Amino acid sequence: MRLLGTKENIVFALKAIRDHKLRSGLTVVGIVVGVMTVISMISLLQGFNDQVMGDFMRFGSTLVQFQKFDIRFGGGPREVEAERQRKNLTHDDAEAIRRLCPSVAAVSPERYVYGSATVKAEGKEANNPVVGGAEADYPIANNHFVQEGRFFTDSEVAHHAAVTILAPSIAETLFPHRDPMGRSVNISGHQFTIIGILEKKGNSVFGDGGDNQVFIPLSVFDEMYPKVEEEEGLVIATVPKSPELVPRLIDEGTAVLRVRRRVPPGQPNDFGIRTPDVFIDQFRKISVGVYAAMFFISSIGLLVGGVGVMNVMLVSVKERTREIGVRKALGALRSDIVTQFLVEAMTLTGVGGIAGIGVGLLVALIANVASPIPARAPLWAIFMGWVVSVSVGLFFGIYPAWKAARLDPIDALRYE
């Protein structure tokens, strides 16, 4: 009987929403906005998280890089300037890590030019290429191998050979529908012969440009871009002999560099370490802030929606005073009246929650199509959004329901 009564209350509430479409719609606007914010933001964060984890898989989950600058998302000018004053990492540092770290499998000293280099061939030019200088161990240290041709050798690096390796998108741009192997390409005014094409990896959300890179021997790179060596120093990419040795490699490499750079005991490192754990930690810190902002914004919408629901329910109690009196005269208990109005309030906010979920999923779909980051709404977020919306109706419907239940049946029947 209780279940039947609940069904009747829900049907009655839906009928009231249908009969007062404008009033009901305006009432739940806050609920819709709050739930939409939760769904859309969780979808975007979940998609970004998936992208980050995918990057770790594609760009090397065991990659450990030692470099001049710390890894951070953003950063103030003071922090950046302090790091700029650090000593550069050198090729001797890379060789020391190779020689003194038992857990290391490969060491790749690297330098990069972002945005200022030009890559041209046969009248075509690559869009915003990343030019890197590396040595023979680059593929192993970075988990980024050649799919066609080969990488350059130690001998070619030592003899400053004019050879280059292109990423797939660069090769497709410069040589559409043609085999680029053995052809000539102009990199910042210098001619190079293409000896290899890297495997396709996709671009990282951290801006690594995996499919938009061009590599030349580090010795040639230093001749072409001497300011990079002077200002940025060297990036030393390393990989351990097995995945479980990542912490040991970090400790060994850190110890070697601290000794070479004469960092006093107890003082922080004067170099940065890039590892998957560092990125995950940075990402979690940003996620906490975004989640906090999301819940703050959504709570405002839900609070506004809840107050609107309370106001509408109080108006409904006043409009239906005689109905309440009739029900009490026929034997309805206070609990029955409370249940009736609570179910109506929860139904109203539940409908608003469903609308908010729909709008949030639409926002996620648009973001998924319009941005490179795939938005994904997990089922738990959809369920949570609906439960929160119904809970708002329950909370803000308590006072109107209590007020309706306390009406005197005789006074209620006399109400005009």
Long-range contacts (C-beta under 8 A, 24 or more apart in sequence): 5-336, 5-339, 6-339, 6-343, 9-339, 9-340, 9-343, 9-344, 9-347, 10-343, 10-347, 12-340, 12-344, 13-343, 13-344, 13-347, 13-348, 14-347, 14-351, 16-316, 16-344, 17-347, 17-348, 17-351, 23-312, 24-312, 24-348, 24-351, 26-308, 27-305, 27-308, 27-309, 27-311, 27-312, 27-348, 27-352, 28-305, 28-308, 28-309, 28-348, 28-349, 28-351, 28-352, 28-355, 29-304, 29-305, 29-308, 29-352, 30-300, 30-301, 30-302, 30-303, 30-304, 30-305, 30-306, 30-307, 30-308, 31-301, 31-302, 31-305, 31-306, 31-309, 31-349, 31-352, 31-353, 31-355, 31-356, 31-389, 31-392, 32-301, 32-305, 32-352, 32-353, 32-355, 32-356, 32-359, 33-298, 33-301, 33-304, 33-305, 33-356, 34-297, 34-298, 34-299, 34-300, 34-301, 34-302, 34-305, 34-356, 34-388, 34-389, 35-298, 35-301, 35-302, 35-352, 35-353, 35-355, 35-356, 35-357, 35-360, 35-385, 35-386, 35-388, 35-389, 36-356, 36-357, 36-359, 36-360, 36-363, 37-294, 37-297, 37-298, 37-301, 37-360, 38-294, 38-295, 38-298, 38-356, 38-360, 38-381, 38-384, 38-385, 38-388, 39-356, 39-357, 39-359, 39-360, 39-361, 39-363, 39-364, 39-377, 39-381, 39-382, 39-385, 40-359, 40-360, 40-363, 40-364, 40-367, 40-375, 41-290, 41-291, 41-294, 42-294, 42-377, 42-378, 42-381, 43-360, 43-361, 43-363, 43-364, 43-367, 43-375, 43-376, 43-377, 43-381, 44-364, 44-367, 44-373, 44-375, 45-287, 45-290, 45-291, 46-375, 46-376, 46-377, 46-378, 46-381, 47-364, 47-367, 47-368, 47-373, 47-374, 47-375, 47-376, 48-205, 48-373, 49-283, 49-287, 50-374, 50-376, 51-205, 51-373, 51-374, 52-205, 52-279, 52-280, 52-283, 54-202, 55-204, 55-205, 55-206, 55-208, 56-276, 56-279, 58-143, 58-201, 58-202, 58-204, 58-210, 59-142, 59-143, 59-144, 59-201, 59-204, 59-208, 59-210, 60-142, 60-143, 60-144, 60-239, 61-243, 61-276, 62-143, 62-239, 62-240, 62-243, 62-246, 62-276, 63-141, 63-142, 63-143, 63-237, 63-238, 63-239, 63-274, 63-275, 63-276, 64-237, 64-238, 64-239, 64-240, 64-246, 64-249, 64-250, 64-253, 64-273, 64-274, 64-275, 65-235, 65-236, 65-237, 65-238, 65-273, 65-274, 65-275, 66-93, 66-97, 66-235, 66-236, 66-238, 66-253, 66-257, 66-271, 66-272, 66-273, 66-274, 67-233, 67-234, 67-235, 67-236, 67-271, 67-272, 67-273, 67-274, 68-232, 68-233, 68-234, 68-271, 68-272, 69-272, 70-272, 71-272, 71-273, 71-274, 71-278, 71-279, 71-282, 72-282, 73-282, 73-283, 73-286, 83-272, 84-231, 86-270, 86-271, 87-233, 87-261, 87-270, 88-229, 88-230, 88-232, 88-233, 88-234, 89-233, 89-234, 89-235, 89-236, 89-257, 89-271, 90-233, 90-234, 91-234, 92-260, 93-234, 93-236, 93-256, 93-257, 93-260, 94-234, 94-236, 96-256, 96-257, 96-260, 97-236, 97-238, 97-252, 97-253, 97-256, 97-257, 100-252, 100-256, 101-238, 101-249, 101-252, 101-253, 101-256, 102-252, 103-240, 103-241, 103-245, 103-248, 103-249, 103-252, 104-238, 104-239, 104-240, 104-241, 104-249, 104-252, 104-253, 105-140, 105-239, 105-240, 105-241, 106-137, 106-140, 106-141, 106-238, 106-239, 107-137, 107-141, 107-236, 107-237, 107-238, 108-134, 108-135, 108-137, 108-138, 108-140, 108-141, 108-142, 108-236, 108-237, 108-238, 109-134, 109-135, 109-218, 109-234, 109-235, 109-236, 109-237, 110-134, 110-138, 110-218, 110-234, 110-235, 110-236, 110-237, 111-218, 111-221, 111-222, 111-225, 111-228, 111-229, 111-232, 111-234, 111-235, 112-228, 112-232, 112-235, 113-225, 113-228, 114-209, 117-187, 117-188, 117-214, 117-225, 118-186, 118-187, 118-188, 118-189, 119-170, 119-174, 119-185, 119-186, 119-187, 119-188, 119-214, 120-174, 120-185, 120-186, 121-174, 121-175, 121-180, 121-183, 121-184, 121-185, 121-186, 122-174, 122-175, 122-183, 124-173, 124-174, 125-174, 126-170, 126-173, 126-174, 126-212, 126-214, 127-173, 127-212, 128-212, 129-170, 129-209, 129-212, 129-213, 129-214, 130-208, 130-209, 130-212, 130-213, 130-214, 131-187, 131-188, 131-213, 131-214, 131-215, 131-216, 131-221, 131-225, 132-213, 132-214, 132-215, 132-216, 132-221, 133-215, 133-216, 133-217, 133-218, 133-219, 133-220, 133-221, 133-222, 133-225, 134-215, 134-217, 134-218, 135-217, 135-218, 138-215, 138-237, 140-239, 141-237, 141-238, 141-239, 142-237, 142-239, 143-239, 144-198, 144-199, 144-201, 144-210, 145-198, 145-199, 146-196, 146-197, 146-198, 146-199, 147-197, 147-198, 147-199, 147-200, 148-181, 148-196, 148-197, 149-181, 149-194, 149-195, 149-196, 149-197, 150-195, 150-196, 151-196, 151-215, 152-195, 152-196, 152-215, 152-217, 156-217, 157-217, 157-218, 157-219, 158-219, 160-217, 160-219, 160-220, 160-223, 161-217, 161-220, 162-190, 162-191, 162-192, 162-193, 162-220, 163-192, 163-193, 163-194, 163-195, 163-216, 163-217, 164-192, 164-193, 164-194, 164-195, 164-214, 164-215, 164-216, 165-194, 165-195, 165-196, 165-197, 165-198, 165-214, 165-215, 165-216, 166-194, 166-196, 166-197, 166-198, 166-214, 167-197, 167-198, 167-209, 167-210, 167-211, 167-212, 167-213, 167-214, 168-197, 168-198, 168-199, 168-200, 168-211, 169-211, 169-212, 170-212, 170-213, 170-214, 171-197, 185-214, 187-214, 187-216, 187-224, 188-224, 188-225, 190-220, 190-224, 192-216, 203-372, 205-372, 205-373, 206-279, 246-275, 250-275, 302-388, 302-389, 302-392, 305-349, 305-352, 305-392, 306-349, 306-392, 306-393, 306-395, 306-396, 307-396, 309-345, 309-348, 309-349, 309-392, 309-393, 309-396, 309-397, 310-396, 310-397, 310-399, 310-400, 312-348, 313-341, 313-344, 313-345, 313-396, 313-397, 313-400, 313-401, 314-399, 314-400, 314-403, 316-341, 316-344, 316-400, 317-341, 317-400, 317-403, 317-404, 317-407, 320-404, 321-407, 321-412, 321-415, 322-412, 322-413, 322-415, 324-404, 324-407, 324-409, 324-412, 325-407, 325-409, 325-410, 325-411, 325-412, 325-413, 325-414, 325-415, 326-412, 326-413, 328-407, 328-409, 328-412, 329-409, 329-413, 334-405, 334-406, 335-405, 337-401, 337-404, 337-405, 337-407, 338-401, 338-402, 338-404, 338-405, 339-401, 340-401, 340-404, 341-397, 341-400, 341-401, 341-404, 341-405, 342-393, 342-394, 342-397, 342-398, 342-401, 344-397, 345-393, 345-394, 345-396, 345-397, 345-400, 345-401, 346-390, 346-393, 346-394, 346-397, 347-393, 348-393, 349-389, 349-390, 349-392, 349-393, 349-396, 350-386, 350-389, 350-390, 350-393, 352-389, 353-385, 353-386, 353-388, 353-389, 353-390, 354-386, 354-389, 356-385, 356-389, 357-382, 357-385, 357-386, 360-385
